[in-house]
């Protein structure tokens, strides 16, 4: 997910989310974080670290 800003700059903060077989929970988690950070004016990024999931977590995180 990209930050809410229309122009990407170096992120002020990075959120690193470890995930293993979390395809069912990942969308709501990322949407919740993005919604909470939406009003924040500083650039941010979400990084999902997939550790070999077999349920499509990695593919979902890249979409």
C-alpha positions in Angstrom: 0.0 0.0 0.0 1.3 3.4 -0.9 1.2 6.4 1.4 -1.7 8.8 1.1 0.5 11.5 -0.4 0.3 11.7 -4.2 4.1 12.2 -4.5 6.4 9.6 -3.0 9.3 11.0 -1.0 11.6 9.3 1.4 9.4 7.9 4.2 9.5 9.5 7.6 8.5 6.3 9.2 8.4 2.7 8.0 6.1 0.0 9.5 7.4 -3.5 9.0 4.9 -6.2 9.3 6.1 -9.8 9.6 3.6 -12.3 8.0 3.4 -16.0 7.6 0.2 -17.5 6.2 -1.8 -14.3 7.0 -3.7 -13.9 3.7 -7.1 -13.8 5.6 -6.0 -11.1 8.0 -3.5 -9.1 6.0 -6.0 -6.9 4.0 -7.8 -5.7 7.2 -4.5 -5.1 9.0 -3.1 -3.0 6.1 -6.4 -1.1 5.6 -6.6 -0.3 9.4 -3.0 1.0 9.5 -3.5 3.0 6.3 -6.8 4.5 7.7 -5.1 5.4 11.0 -2.2 7.1 9.2 -4.4 8.8 6.5 -4.6 12.2 8.2 -0.9 12.2 9.0 1.0 14.7 6.9 4.4 12.9 7.0 5.4 10.3 4.4 5.2 6.7 5.5 5.4 3.2 4.1 4.2 -0.3 5.0 6.6 -3.2 4.4 5.3 -6.7 4.6 7.9 -9.4 5.2 6.6 -12.7 4.0 8.5 -15.8 5.3 7.5 -18.4 2.7 3.8 -18.4 3.2 1.8 -21.1 1.3 -1.6 -19.3 1.4 -0.8 -16.4 -1.0 0.2 -13.9 1.6 3.2 -12.7 -0.4 1.2 -12.3 -3.6 -1.5 -10.4 -1.7 1.1 -8.1 -0.1 2.5 -7.2 -3.5 -0.9 -6.3 -5.0 
